[in-house]
Amino acid sequence: MTATEDYNLHRQHRTVIGPFLSVASVGKLETVIRRHTEKVLTRLEQTSEPVEINQLLKANAHDAVVLYAFGDCLHLLEDAEYGKPHFKAPTCVLSLNPLCRRLIFIG
């Protein structure tokens, strides 16, 4: 996890993100969440095999948040593995975070 060091930069970030987190804006997200919840329930009803519930819920959250933020998503809920390879990549990159902080002068 990273943190903003400068207060003014933090305030600028909040100004940009604030409208997305307003009560009215988040209220619009309800239809997206309901639609994705229906997909989750349908997938669970259609399968007779064990499901990695953690993976299913990550795919659900990812699709809903990305759809809300960018207007489209990767449709991980429709993937056979619920986007498992997609979630492994960031974990690998985040494990390099302490090293990257030391090499910030590059670039």
C-alpha positions as CSV (number, residue, x, y, z in Angstrom):
1,M,0.0,0.0,0.0
2,T,1.3,3.5,-0.8
3,A,0.4,6.8,0.7
4,T,0.4,10.4,-0.6
5,E,3.2,12.3,1.1
6,D,2.1,15.8,0.3
7,Y,-1.1,17.2,1.8
8,N,-1.8,19.5,-1.2
9,L,-1.4,16.6,-3.6
10,H,-3.7,14.5,-1.4
11,R,-6.3,17.3,-1.5
12,Q,-6.0,17.5,-5.4
13,H,-6.6,13.7,-5.6
14,R,-9.7,14.0,-3.3
15,T,-11.1,16.8,-5.4
16,V,-10.9,14.6,-8.5
17,I,-12.2,11.4,-6.9
18,G,-14.8,13.1,-4.7
19,P,-17.7,13.3,-7.2
20,F,-17.4,9.5,-7.8
21,L,-17.9,8.9,-4.1
22,S,-20.9,11.2,-3.6
23,V,-24.1,9.6,-2.2
24,A,-26.0,10.3,-5.5
25,S,-23.2,8.8,-7.6
26,V,-22.8,5.7,-5.5
27,G,-26.6,5.3,-5.6
28,K,-26.4,4.9,-9.4
29,L,-24.0,2.0,-8.8
30,E,-26.9,0.0,-7.2
31,T,-28.1,-1.3,-10.6
32,V,-24.6,-2.4,-11.6
33,I,-24.3,-4.3,-8.3
34,R,-27.7,-5.9,-8.7
35,R,-26.8,-7.0,-12.2
36,H,-23.5,-8.5,-11.1
37,T,-25.1,-10.2,-8.1
38,E,-27.6,-11.9,-10.5
39,K,-24.6,-13.1,-12.6
40,V,-23.0,-14.5,-9.5
41,L,-26.1,-16.4,-8.5
42,T,-26.7,-17.7,-12.0
43,R,-23.1,-19.0,-12.1
44,L,-23.5,-20.7,-8.8
45,E,-26.8,-22.3,-9.8
46,Q,-25.4,-23.6,-13.1
47,T,-22.4,-25.3,-11.7
48,S,-22.2,-28.7,-10.1
49,E,-18.5,-28.4,-9.2
50,P,-16.9,-26.6,-6.2
51,V,-16.4,-22.9,-6.7
52,E,-13.5,-20.8,-5.3
53,I,-15.8,-18.3,-3.7
54,N,-13.0,-15.9,-3.0
55,Q,-12.1,-15.8,-6.7
56,L,-15.8,-15.4,-7.6
57,L,-16.3,-12.5,-5.3
58,K,-13.0,-10.8,-6.5
59,A,-14.3,-11.1,-10.1
60,N,-17.6,-9.7,-9.0
61,A,-16.1,-6.7,-7.2
62,H,-13.6,-6.1,-10.0
63,D,-16.2,-6.1,-12.8
64,A,-18.5,-3.8,-10.8
65,V,-15.9,-1.2,-9.9
66,V,-14.2,-1.2,-13.2
67,L,-17.5,-0.8,-15.0
68,Y,-18.4,2.0,-12.7
69,A,-15.1,3.8,-13.2
70,F,-14.5,3.2,-16.9
71,G,-17.8,2.3,-18.4
72,D,-16.7,-1.2,-19.4
73,C,-15.1,-4.1,-17.7
74,L,-13.1,-7.3,-18.4
75,H,-16.2,-9.5,-17.7
76,L,-14.3,-11.7,-15.3
77,L,-17.6,-13.1,-14.0
78,E,-18.1,-14.8,-17.4
79,D,-14.6,-16.3,-17.4
80,A,-14.3,-20.0,-16.6
81,E,-11.6,-19.3,-13.9
82,Y,-13.2,-16.0,-12.8
83,G,-10.1,-14.1,-14.0
84,K,-7.7,-16.0,-11.8
85,P,-4.6,-15.2,-14.0
86,H,-5.6,-11.6,-14.0
87,F,-5.4,-11.4,-10.2
88,K,-2.0,-13.2,-10.0
89,A,-0.2,-10.5,-12.0
90,P,-0.7,-7.5,-9.6
91,T,0.3,-9.7,-6.7
92,C,3.6,-10.4,-8.4
93,V,4.1,-6.7,-9.1
94,L,3.1,-5.6,-5.6
95,S,5.7,-7.9,-4.1
96,L,8.3,-5.8,-5.8
97,N,7.0,-2.6,-4.2
98,P,9.7,-2.3,-1.5
99,L,12.4,-2.6,-4.1
100,C,10.7,-0.1,-6.4
101,R,10.6,2.5,-3.6
102,R,14.4,2.2,-3.4
103,L,14.8,2.6,-7.2
104,I,12.5,5.6,-7.5
105,F,15.3,7.7,-8.9
106,I,15.3,5.6,-12.1
107,G,12.8,7.2,-14.6
